[in-house]
């Protein structure tokens, strides 16, 4: 779910750094951030689809990062398996989107495609920031990595590893699109994160 505003501010700085060199024109920059906004919408939609499917009654709660107010999407208590699925859904959508872009447009780096690059930047950088929060176990209680950890009954830093690996590999694929090793390593990392659902299912039966 959406986390602290400081993450969003950090993301904006990173997006500017990751934007292509020719993205100096206002229209190009706007489209780049439109792609990032699309990524945010898709991420949250992933959560909301499963919230609705499980009857978890999603809501919005105000949170803060220091003096900056923000919000988090919440839901009613659910079983560990459902918690894992809801919390993971945003990353699943990100992984699917990144995989589609990098597979269908392997030379994306060389294209003038600010929307696609903004979307990919959001997917990669958001995962990196979530992973960082998981490693230090800091942030709103509604953070996705905590929900995944609770659902699968594993330490949150390990969830951070499962989120960070696909992000790093997808970032490397952007710069080295011809590497078969990177391509298949990234896909394996994504599948590995999804397969944690088996652990969540086993945890589900114990409660």
JOFENFEN-V328291 format. One record per residue. PSI is psi in whole degrees, 0 to 359 (none if undefined). NEAR is the number of other C-alpha atoms within 8 Angstrom. D_LAST is the distance of its C-alpha to the last C-alpha in Angstrom with 1 decimal. Layout:
psi | near | d_last
PSI | NEAR | D_LAST
PSI | NEAR | D_LAST
//
This chain:
psi | near | d_last
170 | 12 | 24.3
141 | 8 | 27.8
210 | 12 | 28.1
154 | 13 | 30.9
333 | 11 | 34.5
329 | 8 | 35.7
319 | 9 | 33.8
318 | 8 | 35.7
316 | 8 | 39.0
321 | 8 | 38.4
319 | 11 | 37.6
318 | 8 | 40.9
316 | 8 | 42.8
323 | 9 | 41.3
319 | 12 | 42.0
322 | 7 | 45.6
322 | 6 | 45.8
346 | 7 | 44.3
147 | 12 | 46.5
156 | 6 | 49.4
328 | 5 | 52.7
4 | 5 | 54.4
47 | 10 | 51.9
336 | 7 | 54.4
143 | 7 | 55.4
316 | 7 | 53.7
321 | 6 | 52.7
316 | 10 | 51.1
317 | 12 | 49.1
319 | 8 | 48.0
325 | 11 | 46.8
313 | 15 | 45.0
336 | 11 | 43.0
321 | 10 | 42.6
320 | 15 | 40.8
319 | 14 | 38.6
322 | 9 | 37.9
318 | 9 | 37.1
318 | 13 | 34.5
316 | 9 | 32.9
319 | 8 | 32.9
319 | 11 | 31.4
309 | 13 | 28.6
325 | 11 | 27.7
324 | 9 | 28.1
316 | 13 | 25.5
313 | 14 | 22.9
327 | 10 | 24.4
315 | 8 | 24.4
330 | 11 | 20.6
313 | 13 | 20.2
318 | 10 | 22.5
325 | 7 | 21.0
1 | 7 | 17.5
39 | 6 | 19.2
0 | 11 | 17.9
72 | 8 | 21.4
151 | 11 | 22.6
183 | 7 | 25.0
133 | 8 | 27.2
138 | 8 | 27.1
133 | 8 | 30.0
177 | 10 | 29.5
154 | 11 | 32.3
97 | 10 | 33.5
238 | 5 | 36.1
1 | 5 | 38.6
119 | 8 | 37.6
149 | 10 | 35.5
198 | 11 | 33.1
162 | 12 | 30.1
143 | 13 | 26.5
128 | 11 | 24.8
170 | 10 | 21.6
165 | 9 | 19.1
158 | 7 | 16.8
137 | 5 | 13.1
176 | 7 | 11.2
160 | 8 | 8.0
319 | 13 | 8.2
317 | 13 | 10.4
322 | 10 | 12.5
316 | 13 | 12.9
314 | 16 | 14.1
313 | 11 | 16.4
314 | 13 | 17.9
329 | 13 | 18.5
338 | 12 | 20.0
321 | 12 | 22.1
320 | 15 | 25.0
324 | 10 | 25.4
318 | 10 | 25.3
317 | 11 | 28.1
313 | 12 | 30.0
317 | 11 | 29.8
318 | 8 | 31.0
316 | 9 | 33.8
320 | 11 | 34.9
319 | 9 | 34.9
312 | 9 | 37.0
312 | 12 | 39.5
336 | 14 | 39.9
317 | 7 | 40.3
334 | 6 | 42.5
67 | 8 | 44.5
336 | 11 | 44.6
31 | 9 | 47.7
324 | 11 | 46.1
326 | 8 | 47.3
356 | 5 | 50.9
155 | 6 | 50.5
86 | 4 | 51.3
70 | 7 | 47.9
325 | 14 | 46.8
312 | 12 | 44.0
320 | 10 | 42.4
324 | 13 | 42.8
319 | 16 | 41.3
313 | 14 | 38.3
319 | 13 | 37.9
317 | 11 | 38.5
312 | 14 | 35.8
314 | 13 | 33.3
310 | 12 | 34.3
326 | 11 | 34.8
319 | 9 | 31.8
320 | 12 | 29.6
317 | 12 | 31.6
320 | 9 | 31.2
319 | 12 | 27.4
318 | 15 | 27.3
318 | 9 | 29.5
323 | 11 | 27.2
322 | 14 | 24.3
320 | 10 | 26.5
356 | 7 | 27.3
54 | 9 | 24.0
145 | 6 | 26.2
179 | 8 | 26.3
149 | 9 | 24.7
337 | 5 | 21.0
3 | 11 | 20.9
145 | 11 | 22.2
316 | 10 | 20.9
327 | 14 | 20.4
318 | 12 | 18.1
320 | 12 | 15.9
316 | 15 | 16.0
317 | 13 | 15.3
316 | 11 | 12.2
318 | 15 | 11.0
355 | 15 | 12.0
53 | 9 | 11.4
158 | 8 | 15.1
140 | 7 | 18.0
323 | 13 | 19.6
328 | 11 | 23.0
327 | 9 | 22.0
320 | 14 | 21.0
319 | 15 | 24.5
317 | 9 | 26.0
334 | 12 | 24.5
322 | 14 | 25.9
320 | 11 | 29.2
309 | 10 | 30.2
325 | 13 | 30.7
313 | 13 | 32.5
317 | 10 | 34.9
322 | 12 | 35.6
322 | 14 | 36.2
320 | 9 | 38.5
323 | 10 | 40.4
327 | 13 | 40.7
321 | 12 | 42.4
337 | 7 | 45.1
70 | 7 | 45.2
342 | 11 | 44.6
358 | 6 | 46.3
111 | 8 | 44.0
326 | 6 | 42.1
314 | 6 | 40.2
319 | 11 | 38.8
311 | 12 | 38.1
331 | 8 | 36.0
320 | 9 | 34.3
320 | 12 | 33.2
320 | 10 | 31.9
320 | 8 | 30.0
320 | 11 | 28.4
315 | 11 | 27.3
320 | 8 | 25.9
320 | 9 | 24.1
320 | 9 | 22.3
323 | 8 | 21.3
348 | 8 | 20.0
345 | 9 | 17.3
333 | 11 | 15.5
319 | 7 | 15.0
319 | 10 | 13.1
322 | 14 | 11.0
319 | 11 | 10.5
320 | 8 | 9.5
325 | 13 | 7.0
321 | 11 | 5.7
346 | 6 | 5.6
358 | 5 | 3.8
none | 4 | 0.0
//
